[in-house]
Amino acid sequence: MEAASEILRQLRLRNITGIIVIDFINMSEHTHEADILTFMKKEARHDFQKVHIYEFTKLGLLEMTREKRGMSLRECLK
């Protein structure tokens, strides 16, 4: 849960958008996937961008999208 929270924080902080694939390394049980999915969906509601969190793939990767509005951190620094 700590990693999921930090991922969402970094996505907001850096204004990262597009298709995002997250690999939660060393997740020993598939039952944890449902917990993380629920947590991510709940926490994503606080994001100012439109976020869609999809299911885990067969390979254990979480797919999500984040809509782009405004400039990213990299674009601001140019």
N, C-alpha and C positions, 0 to 999 in steps of 0.2 A: 504494500500500500504506500509505503514511503517513496518507492521508486515511481509509482504512478503519479503521486502528487507532485514530485519534482519534475517529471516529464511535462505535465500540464503547465507548471509554473514557468519552465524554460520556453515552452512554445509561446506563451503569452508575452514573456519578457522580451524575447527575440523577434516576436511577431512572425513566426514561421507558419507558412500556409501551404496548401496543396494537399497532395496525398501523402500521408505519413504512415509508415509501417514500423511498429515497435516490437522488439524481441525481448520479452521478459526472460532472461537467461536463468537457468537453474530453477525453473518452476517445477517442482517435483510432482505435483498432483494436478490433474485436470480440473478438479473441483475448485481450485483456486482461481481458475479462469473466470468462472461465473462471478466470484467475489470482486475480482479486479474490474470486470466489465461493468458491474453495477456501480462500483466506486467511481470509475472514470466517467460514466454517464452523469452521475450526480454532481461531480466536481466540475464537469465541462459546462454546466449550466451557469457558472459564475463567469465564464469567458465572455468578453465583449464581441468576439467574432462568432459566426455561425459554425458550430462544430457538429459533425456527424461521427459517431463511434459505431463501427460495425462489429462483427463477430471475430473470434479468433479463427485463423485458418487451420488447415490440417497440420501445418508445420508449427503451430503454436505462436503465430505472429498476429498481433492485433492491428487491424486496419482502421484508419480514421482519416477524415478530411477536415480541413480548416479553411474557411473562406477568406480570401484576401481582400482587405480594405486598407487603404493607406499604404505607407511605405514600410519596408522591413528595416531592421537595424542596419544592415549592410547598405541599403539604399540611402539611409539618412546620413551615413558617414562619408558618402562620396562627395 
